[in-house]
Amino acid sequence: MNEILEQSLLYDFYGELLNDHQKEVYEQFVLDDLSLSEIAQEKGISRQGVHDLVKRCQKTLEGYEEKLHLVEKFLSIKEKVGQIDEMLDTYEETGRDKKEMISQIRQISNRIIEEL
């Protein structure tokens, strides 16, 4: 997965667990794509200080993911819903066997429920 996308997802799921200062700096670096120097100048701290703070935030967010696996579950469920969409598209295009498709969708939905 793209590193920026991964950082954004981690922040979306766990960002509220950071303190306000951490959230501000991390958002500016990851979401607003500001450089370390730009953030340092705005915040009145050193570039190295910003770098260290971003790395600490990143490790903290990754630690939450290691324990809770919310991003992993989200991506897995998103993939399974995509499979269901593909099946429905195929059914509409080819007139595939309805019973078979319903059975497969039920299997996928059961796997989704198990993950939750």
Secondary structure, 3 states (H helix, E strand, C coil): CCHHHHHHHHHHHHHHHCCHHHHHHHHHHHHCCCCHHHHHHHHCCCHHHHHHHHHHHHHHHHHHHHHHCHHHHHHHHHHHHHHHHHHHHHHHHHCCCHHHHHHHHHHHHHHHHHHC
